[in-house]
Amino acid sequence: MKGFFAYPAKPQQVVETIRLAAQDVKRFHAVADLISWEELDVPGRFIATEVLRGIDQSEFLIADISVLNFNVTYEVGYAIGRGKRIVIVRNEAYGKNEDERIRRLGIFDTLGYKNYQNSRELAAHI
């Protein structure tokens, strides 16, 4: 299986947790290929085009909503429109501050999401 991982660039602690989880998934789980937006070959190209291409070429999208981000929200909507399976995750330590915004946005509470505390839990959700 091939997946694409969308997440905001900050906070750095969440990004590091995601990177570690992605490494674990690639090493120990059934996902043959998991690529993040950071791993795209973007120099000289419009990043949004490459991100959407990455989603198109994947079987599923993993989206981290620990900190709500316009780009990640757009990518979730795009993946829904393309009929992709979506796994939405949220770091409990950072995501609690976003509960009200998530509720007001009205998409992620409808789709559902999995909370995680560390890279092992996140890898298990993936």
N, C-alpha and C positions, 0 to 999 in steps of 0.2 A: 504494500500500500504506500501511497505517496501523499504526504500532507504538507500544508503550508501554515506557518505560525505567524500570526499578526499580534503585535503588542506595541505599546508606546515606548519611546526611548528612555523615559524616566518614570519612576525612580530607579536608580542604578541597582539597588538591592533586588528589586523584582526582576530586572533584566538579567542579572547574574543567576538568579534562581531558575529562570526560563532556560538560559544557556546550559546550565548543568542538567536540567531535566531533559532537554533535547539530546544531549550527549548520551544520557542513560537510555533513552528510547532507541536511539540509533544502534547502541551496543547490545541491548538486552531484550528488546521487544520486537513484535512482528511488523513494525513499520519499517519498510525497506528504505524509504527516503523521507526525511523531514527537513524542510528548508524554511528559514526565517527570512524576513524582509532584509535583515542585515547581511545575509549571505548572497543576495542578488548581485548580478553583474550590472551595476548601475552607471558607472562613470560614462559621461557623454550621452546619457539617456534620461528621459523624464521618469522619475522614480515611480510615479503612480501607474504608468503604463507597464512597468516591469512587475509591480506588485500584482496588478490585475492579471497579467500573463501567468505569474506564479500560481495564483488561485485557479485560473483556468486549467493549468497543467496538473493540478492536484486533485485527489479524490475527496479530500476533506480539508476543512479549515479549522485551526485551533485559534481562538481569539482570547487574549487576556484583557479583562476589563477591570483590573485592580484599580486603575486610574482611568476614568472615562476619557476617551480621546476621539476626536472627530474622524481621523483616518481609520482607526480600528472599527468604529461604528459604520463608516462607509463600506469598509471591506466586508463586514458581516452582511450588510444589506446586499452587496454585490454577490456574495457567495449564495445567499438565499435565492436571489434572482437567477443564478446559474444552476440551481438545484443541487448544490453541494451539501454534504453533511457537515454540520458545524458542532464543534465542542467548545463551549465557552467556559473559561476558568477565571478564578479571582483569588488573589492572595488575601487571606483573611486579615493579615496585619495592616494592609494598605486599603483593602476594599471596603472596610467598615465605614470609612469616611464618605464613600460613594453611594451608600444605600439609598439616600433620598434622591440623588440625581438619577440613579438606576430606575427607581420607581417612577419618577417624573418622565423619564425618557420613554418608558413603556414598551421597550422591545426585549430587553434582556430578561426581565422578570417573566415575560411571556414565553420566551424560548427556554429559560432555565439555564443554570450554570452550576459548576462544581467549585467549591472552595478548596483551597490547598494552603498548607503552611510551609512546606519545604519542597525541594526538588524531587524527592522520592515520591511524595504524594502526587505532585503534578505529573510525573512520568507515569504513575499508575492510572491516572485519569485519561491520559492520552492512549 
